[in-house]
Amino acid sequence: MLPSFITASAALLSLAGLSQASPQFGQSSTSSIATATRVSSSTASSVSQAAAATGTTACNNSPDLCNRNYNNITHMGAHDSAFLRDQSTSFTVAGNQFYNATVALSAGIRLLQAQVHNQNGVLELCHTSCVLLDGGSLETFLSAIKAWMDANPNEVVTLLLVNSDDEDASTFGSVFNSTGISTYGYTPTSTTGPVATWPTLQTLITANTRLVTFIASITYDSSYPFLLPEFDFVFETAFGVTSTDGFNCTLSRPTSLDSSASAISAGYMGLLNHFLDTTGLISEPAIDNITTTNAASTSTTGSLGAQGEECASEWGTKPTFMLVDFFNVGPAMDTADQLNGITATGRTTVSTAELTASTTGAATQMVAAGGFRVAAVAMGVLALGNFVWL
């Protein structure tokens, strides 16, 4: 049933002109490293187009983080960072972020997550199906991130890529090598299981091995030792949460582990999936609740701050990673700073407002038959696909 549903939805998207998003990074965007999408007139704010390089005394936007171990820091992450809800995608409801990956990095995000598919022999960043929403090639994505890292030599970046089509490590590795970003790749002391003590950020920076890459799921290949199987090092809480009281600290993946307590004891790093979906036949990011979902408040049900504090207390250590939709709202970085106990420096200011279609922009298309939005039908496919791939 799923293939026919995808085919039908893809056909609708093709008719509506929403089947492929403009790539996040065109040829010109790798030189102007962080490019912000235009906001509506009511929420307009300027965003720097050039990533401001941090000073030599700060690591990941704070001197207080330089001598902390990588696994003793909360790294805030952009969930589905390649899939935008902006003018380039006609503000499709399939989008999970308002701003692209290099804007996110300049704003303080240090974990970028994306789904990767093999599209006619090319690794593409696609949301379940490349026919539904294509965020551009992995090569373009990595090239832009490398350019950002070149300009910001005191920053440690983490990638989490979903290997949707079960490609070999060599397929990914060839793209990492061709873009040159592999030169930043970090190989831990153990490549077969969790590491109790990771290097400090300063150690990674001094060695210029500032890129940590996890792939779900992949078989380790010693020819590409910097491509790490995610679930050998990281455990996750549940995704697909549909109510603000549904966030918790219970281990969801990998199923080979019994509990979050046993995972922490074994040296695994915890990742909180903190993004809310709508309920019903059609599922999409719950944008109506995003100000609550991404809030740093520790006393509000369903807030990012509340789950972060709860898990830190329950686990006896702060979460290493957190993934959110629409990172700029909140902003989500406030929770990471709260957990890390820092006052950040050197970040680009990004509007905390939601982006919306302008009166002259292309709004989400409508499908007359049955009253369904084309983008909503697409999101229905994404909801099914995310059960497997998120």
N, C-alpha and C positions, 0 to 999 in steps of 0.2 A: 504493500500500500504506500509506503514512504516514497519509493522512486516515482510513482505516478503523481503523488502530491507535489513532489519537488518539480517534476516536469511541468505540471499545470501552473504552479506558482511562478516558475521561471518564464513561462510563456506570457503570463500576465505582466510580469515585470518588464519584459522586453517590449511589450506594447506600450507600456507607460513611460518608457525611457529611463527607468531607474535601475536597470539591471547591472550597471557597472559604475562604481564610484570613480571619480577622478583620483588618480594616485595621490597619496599624501605628499610625495616629494617629486616634483618634476625636475628637469635638468637644471633649472635655475635655482631650485630650492636648496640644493646642497651647498651652494655658495652663501646664500642668505639663510643661515642655519635654522633659526626658529621663526616660522612664519605663522602668524595668527590669522584665523578666519574672521572676516568682518562680522560684527555683531549688529543687531537691529538698532535703529536710531535711539530707541529708549534705553538701551543698555550698552551704548558704545563706550569703549575705553581703549586707550592705546596699549599695544603690546610690543615690546622691543623685538625687532626682526633679527637682531644679532645676539647670540648667546653670550652674555657677559662672562668672561673667564674669571673664575674664582681666584682669590689670592693664594699665595703659597702657604699661608698659615691656616687655611680652612680646608677641611676634607668633607665632601658632601655637604657643603654650605655651613659647616661649623668646625671651629678649631677643637671643640670638645669631643668630636667624633674621631679625630685622627688616631688616637691611641686605643680606641675600642676595637675589640674583635668584630669581624664582619657579622658573626652570628649573635652578637650582643647589641645589635642595632635594629630598630624597626625601619624597614625599607618600604616606603609607600609605593604602590603600584597602580598603573592604569590597566584595567581589565579591557581586553579586546581593543588595544591601543590603536590598531590600524583602521578601525571601523568608525567613521566619523558621521556625526549628525550635524551637517553644515550645508552651505549653499552648494558645495560640490556634489553632494548626494541628495539634493532637494530635501534636506532635513528628514531623511528617511528614519522611521521609527526603529529600523534595524541597527542604527548607529549607537555606540556605547560611549563615545567621547565627543566633546565639542571642539577640541583642539588636538593637533597632531602630536606625534611622539617627541619631536625636538622642542616644541613649545612646552610639552609636559616636563621634559628634562630641565629646561631653563627655569621652570616654576618649582622645581624641587623633587619631582617624581624620580625615583631611582630604580624602579622595576617596570619593565614593559612586557606585557603579555600579548600574544597574538596567535591566531590559528594559521597553520601553513598547509597548503594543498599543492599537489602536483597537477598543474594545468598545462597539458600538452608538452610535458617535459620541462616546464619551468616552475620553480617553487613560487607560488603566489600566496599573498595574505588574503584569504577568503573566509567569509562568515558562513560556514557550513558548506556552501556551494559557491563556486566562482561565478556562476550565472546570476546568483542572487545579489551578492555584494562583494566586489573585488577591490581591495585596498592597495593594489599594486604589487610589484614583485618583491620578494625577500631581498634580492640584491639591492634594489633602490632603497628599501627600508634600512638595511644595514649600512649602506654607503652614507646615508644622512646621519645615522647614529655615530659612525666613525668620525665624520667631519665635526660633529658636536664634541666628541671626546678629544679630538685633536686640539680643539679650541679651549677645552676645559681640562687641563692636565691633572687637576687635583680631585677628580670625580671618579667614583667607582659605580659602575652601572651593571644591573642584572637584567638578563633576558629570560623569559619563560615562553618557550615556543611549543605549541601543540602540534604534534606530528600526525596530522589527520589522516594521511594516506599511508602510514607505516613505511616511510622512506628510510633507507639506510643512513647511518651517520655520515658516510662518504658523500651522499647527495647534499646534505647540509654543509658538510665541511668544505666542499668545493666552492660553495658560495661565500662562506666565511673567508676562505683564502683569496678568492678573486677580488673581494672588496677591500682586502687588507686589514679587516677588523680582527682577524685571527691573531694578529700580532699582539693584541691586548688580552688574549684569552688566558684565563687562570686555570691551572691544573692543580687540584687539591692533593694533599699528601696521600689520601686514599681515594681511589676512583671506583671502588666496588661497594662502598657503604658509607654510612654517616660519619662525619668528622666532628669530634667533640669540641675542638678548639680551632677555629679558623684564624687566618692572619688578621692583624689590625688593618684598618684602612690605609694607614701610612705605609705599612709594609707592602701592600698591593700597589700603592701609588709609586713608591720608590722603585719597585721592580718593574713598573709599567705593565703589570698584569691586572688591569683595572676592569676587565669584563668577565663576569661570571654568567655562564650560560647553562640553563637547564632545559631539557627537552622532554616532553611527555607525549608519547613514550618512545624510547629508542634503545637499541642495544649498543652498549659501550664499544668503541673502536679505538684502540691504542694509537692509531694513525691520527686521530683527532681527539686527543685527551682532554681538551677544554670543553667538549660537548658532553655534558653530564646528564645521565638519566635522572629525571626529576625525583622519582619516588625511591631512589636510593639514598636521597639526602633530605627530602622535604615531605612533610605530611600536610594534608589540607582538611579544613572544615567543609561542610556541605555547601554546594552551590544550588541554584534554582530555588532559593528561599522566596516565599511569596507573601509573608506577613512580617511586620516589624518586630513581632515577638518571637520570630522563628530563628534568629541568629543565636548560635551557641558555640561552645568550644570543643564539641565532640569530634573525634577523628572520623572522617568520611573515607579518605583515600590516603595511602594504599590499603587495600583490604588485607594484606599480609600482616598488618600490625593490629594488635588487639585494642589499643586505646591511645589517647593522646599522652597519658602518663607514661606508658611504656615507650612511646615514640620519643618523648623528651628524654627519658632515661637512657635511651640508646644513642642519643646524640642527633636525632633528626631536628630540623628547623621547622617551626610551625608557620603555616600560611593561612590567613583568614580570608575566605571569600565573602566580602561584604558588599554585595550588590543585590538589589531587590528586583524581582520580576512581578509582572501583573499575573492575575489568575484568569481562568477561563480557557476557552478553546484556543484563543490567540494570546500568546505570551510575548511580552516585550519589556524592556527596562522600565521600571516603575518611576517615571520621571516626576510624577505628581508628588512623590514622597522624598525626592532626592535631597532637599534641604535638611530633612530629619535624618535620612540614611547617612549622609556624609558629615553630620555635625560632630564636633569634638566633645559635646556635652557627655559627661559620664553618668548623668542621671535621667537621660531621656531614652525610653524604650525604643530599640531599633537603631540607635545612633552608633556611629563608628567608634566614638570615644568610649561608649558603654561596653561594646563588645571587646575592644582592646583592653580595657581595664579588667573586665571579667576574666578574660583568658590569661592575662598576666598573673592574676591572683590564683586562678585554678591551676595553671601550669607551673607556677613558681618562677617563670621567666617571661619576658615580654615576647609577643609574636615577632618573628623575624621578618615576615612579609604580610602585607595587607593589599588586597585588590579591590578597587572601587570603579564604578562607572562615573563619568562626568567629574573627573578629579578636581576641576576648578571650583565646583560648587562646594560650599562648606566654609573654607576650602579643606579638602581632605588632609592636606599637609599639616594642618594645625594638630591633628591627632598624632601624627608621627612625631612632631616636635614635642608634644606633651609627653609621649611615652619615652622619648629619648632624653627629655629634660634639657632641651637646648633652646636658644634663641638664634634663629637662622640668619645668615648673611648672604649677600650676593645672588639672590634670586630675582628673576624677572617677575614683575607683577602682572597677573592675568586676571581679568574680570571674573568675579564669582557668580555672575548672572548666567542664567540659562540662555543659550542662543535660540533665536526663533527666526522664521522666515520673514523677510521684510515684505512690505506691501507690493513691491515689484519683483521679489524673488520667487523662485519656483517652490511652491509649497508641496506638501505630500499629496500625491495624486489620489483620486477617488475612482473606485470601480462601481459602475451603476448597478450591475447585476448583484443582487443580494445586499447591496449597501456596504460591501467590504472595501476597505482601503487596500490598494495593491501592496503598499509597504507592510500593512498588518498581516496580509496573507503570507508575505515573505517571512515575517517574524514568526509566524506559526511554524514554518519549516525550521527556522532557527531554534525554536524552543525544543523541537524534537531532536535536532542535530546536537544541541548543546548537552542533551542528556548523555551523549557519547563523548563529545569532544572538549567540553569546557574544562 
